[in-house]
């Protein structure tokens, strides 16, 4: 529950300080109070979680397309299907977004105020909870992704080549500017 919802149930009391104190008290216990996406909940301590699982979780692997769409929604939300397709460079099947919505990681948050009023998507608090994020600000940056080996080396090589070409063109432009400045009128 959000701190505001808890406060409402307690007659408008300020509960933020109490929640922080409870978080500290439960920190070294088998059950911990944590805040994920501005919502507070109890969860099993990470070092004991394996003892409480009765069943093996069914591992659901996302397709490459679904992973790409989820990343785009997380980093660019709120985002429309057309914007997702523009970033990916390919058409996105409706089923891809459906899979992410069924998993509870993506939701429809409204419509853009533009002609056609396209549906826009954003991540959910369950997305944050599943990936252990407090907020979207905790998403890894490009340097962290590169260091973890999660970026395609071909794309890295292409980006470096484009940087080199851009620097060469800039240097050529600077040389031509200097030559023009030295030429008599």
N, C-alpha and C positions, 0 to 999 in steps of 0.2 A: 504494500500500500504506500501511497505517497504520504509525506509528513502532513500535508494539508488534510488528507482524508482521515488520518489518525486523529489529528487535532479536532476535526469536525465531530468524530465519535466521542471525543472527550470533552465536548462542550466549549471548544475554541481555545483550549490550553496550548501554550507554546511547547511543542514536543521535540523540537530540533535538538536542544541540549540533552534531553533525556535519551533520545535515540543515540547520540554520540557516546554518552556514558554507557549505555547498554552495549554498544558495539565494542567498547574497550573491555567491559566485563566478560563478554562472550568470546573475545579474541583467542584465548588459549583453551577453549573448550571444544568439545566434539561437535557442537552446533554453533554456528557463528551468525551474527546479525550483519548483513551486508546491504549496501545501497547500490543498485544497478539501475541506471536510467531514471534517476530521481524516485525510485520505488524501493522501499525497505522490505526485506524478507529474510527468513532464517534459511540457512543451508548447511549441509553437513560439511565439516572441516575437510579440506582437500586431502589431508593425510589419512583420513578414515573413510572416505567415500567408497573405496573398493570393498570394505567390509560389509557395507549395507546393501550392496547390489544383489538382488535375488536372481535377476535375469540378465543375460547379456543384452546390451543395447544393440538394436539392429543398426548397423552402420549404413547410413544412406549417403552414398557418394553422389555429389552433384556433378552434372555434366559440365564440360568446359564452358558451354554457353551460359548455364545457370550461374556458375561461379563468376563469370565476367559480368553478368547482369547484376548480381548481388553486389559486387565491388563497385560498379557504376552507381547503383542506387545509394550505397553507403557513403560514397565520397561526394556525390553530386546532388543528394536529395534536397528538395523534392524534384523529381525528374519524370518527364513523360516518356512514353514508348518511342516517340520520334527522336527525342534527345538521346535515349539509350542507343538506338540504331545509328544515329549520327556518330556517337563516340565509338561504338564497336565497328562501324563500317559495313555491317551486314544487317539483314532483316532479323528481327527477334520473333520467334514463334510465341503465340499466346500461351502455349503450354509451359514455356520456360518461366514466365511470371506466375502462372498458376502453381507450379511446383514450389516456388519461393513463398507464395501466400499460404499454401497448405502447410508448409513447414513452420509458418508463423513468424517468418523473418521480414517479410515485406507486406505492406498494406496500402490500400488506396487512401490517399489523404485529401482528395478533392479534385478539382478541375482547374486548368489554367484559364485565365480570363483573356483568351485570345480566340479568334475565329475557329470554330470547330470544337472548342472547349475540351481539349484532350484530358484524359484522366492522368493524374500525377501520383507517383508512388514514393514511399519513404520506408525506412526500416522501422522495426517495432522494438518495444522494450525487451521482448523475448530474444531478439537478435543480439542485443547488448548482453543480456544474461547468458545466452548460450556461448558467446565468445569471450565472456569474462571482462566486458568493457563497462566502465562507469558511464561514459558518454562517447559520442562519435569523435571527440577530440583525442581519444585514446587509440584511434586507428593508426596503424603504422604509416610512417612517411615513406617516400620513395627510396631514401637512403637505407632505411631499415629493411625494406622489401628486397632491395638489391643485395644487402649484406646477408640476408637469410637465403639467398639463391632462388627467390620466388619470381624473379623477373626473367623473361625469356632472353637468353644471351644473344639471339639473333636481333631482337628489338634493341638491346643495349648497343650492339655493334652498329645498327642502323642509326640510332640516335647520335652516337659518337661520330659517324661518318657525316651526318647532317650538320653537326656542330663544326666539323673541320671544313666542310664546304662553305658554311656560313661565314666562318672566320676568314677563309681565303677570299670570298667575295667582298667582305668588308675591307680587307687589306687592299684589294685591287681598287675599290672605290676611293679609299684614302689616298692611294698613289695617284689616281687620276685627278683627284681634287688638288693635290700638291702640284702636279704638272700644269694644271690649268692656272693655278695661282702664280707660277713662275713665268708663264708665257706672256710676252708683251701684248698690249692691246692694239 
